[in-house]
Amino acid sequence: MELLYKSTRNENEKATASVAILKGLANEGGLFVPDEIPELDVSLEELAKMDYKQVAYRVMRLMLTDFTEDELKYCIDSAYDEKFDTEEIAPIVNKAGAWYLELFHGQTIAFKDMALSILPYLLTTSARKNNVKEDIVILTATSGDTGKAALAGFADVPGTKIVVFYPKNGVSPIQEKQMVTQTGDNTRVIGITGNFDDAQTGVKKMFQDKALNEYLEEKGFRFSSANSINIGRLVPQMVYYVYAYTRLMAKGAIKSGDRINVVVPTGNFGNILAAYYAKQMGLPINKLICASNDNKVLYDFFTTGTYDKNREFILTTSPSMDILISSNLERLIYRIAGNDAEKNKELMTELNTKGCYEITDEMKKELASFYGNYATEQEVAETIKKVYESDNYIMDTHTAVASTVYEKYKKESNDMLPTVIASTASPYKFTRSVMNAIDASYDSMSDFELADELCKLSGVKIPKAIEDIRSAEIRHNIVCDKEEMENEVKKFLGV
Ligand SMILES: *Cc1c(COP(=O)(O)O)cnc(C)c1O
């Protein structure tokens, strides 16, 4: 049966999976959501015997029904190969009373690789299926990790170009170096004098600008998105929750059907939404624990039912979560509004004009499977140090936000179900913050000295992604105002 995708802002706009992937964003700024979430059609016992790629196929085929078996397997095989430093793709380790699902073994050492190593294949396959003739221009706003993962995925892919906008002063030094050293003639990296929300808003504006899109089409280009607003990002992210659950079965930590909790360090709400979709697919997840940093707009939303972005934007040591407009929350709002596009659109218009909206009590009830909390900067540092000292395990700052929130959840609830923590980045990506948390005197060292020290402390080899940028040449140095984003895109395309 064919699964179609509907816009969250217009119930009459429907698309096949491949068209939804190609477009990225629906018309009128809506997001594509699956008409329904199909049930898993293979038992958890069987999935427990499969490897990552096989699990990926069994999950993704349910969501991308217009892809043939050959097409989908080609995409999966091309993505989850030696680009990852372990055959397990996403290893799960038991430390300090929780299961850390390490999603950072791909080529840019953050969880974005899980989806962005397959998105270029899904996208070019979708273009072929739909006879698209234009070059695809990927426009991406990044809080640090999506940018590099998307650049690595799309570099030198024929028929594509990619432009990445990042907040010039809002990413870690390693994140910036990773991006500005990107090779590939089809890549462009631009810093903007603004924050992530400015970058994301600017990109969304270009997507929705009819005149601009028509002009580019004449010139042989069409936009698509590598942000988690693209359903081609979300679907591959559902896979690792199913994989994690079945690895716990294989390790004897749970039996089929036992419930687990999932903790997700959250920014744009994509990763946790994928877990929610996996739960709807039938995965026995009890609580979806949404962990925020000091930009705790989601915590406030889950506790009060009011989403309010009118507040100070705080730069933290977990920059990939420094976000006040969590785009993917719209998909959940649509769902709890009873799949009502009109109602959702009203709320999103309020968000646009007033910067806030409030959901009804009835909608609030639908959020029972979510729990939200947040971690302060000091708590994040303490968690890193504590788990290093107790378990000799060094986690990154984002994962530490999740770990801290999990401890708060346990204290409040006494819920001791086995719990998976999505570990979203390698500590090597945020070396300075991580090492400073362990001992403030490290701060006098250079970034690469710190990497060497981290290696000594943790016994974890320095990832290739870090070795590669030690001596790499800077290839991108454009910085622009947020008003200049469109011009920069045109310049890059030569139109
Ligand atoms: C992107 C990112 C997040 C936030 O994920 P969302 O899907 O945007 O909620 C958390 N941690 C790291 C390291 C990231 O790169």
The ligand as a Gaussian input file, in Angstrom:
#p B3LYP/6-31G(d) Opt

LIG

0 1
 C       21.716000      18.322000      15.802000
 C       22.217000      17.884000      17.110000
 C       21.351000      17.747000      18.213000
 C       19.896000      18.113000      18.146000
 O       19.163000      17.226000      17.315000
 P       17.725000      17.658000      16.762000
 O       17.323000      16.575000      15.848000
 O       17.922000      18.962000      16.060000
 O       16.831000      17.803000      17.937000
 C       21.878000      17.267000      19.400000
 N       23.188000      16.960000      19.505000
 C       24.041000      17.093000      18.476000
 C       25.464000      16.757000      18.681000
 C       23.587000      17.545000      17.241000
 O       24.437000      17.657000      16.228000

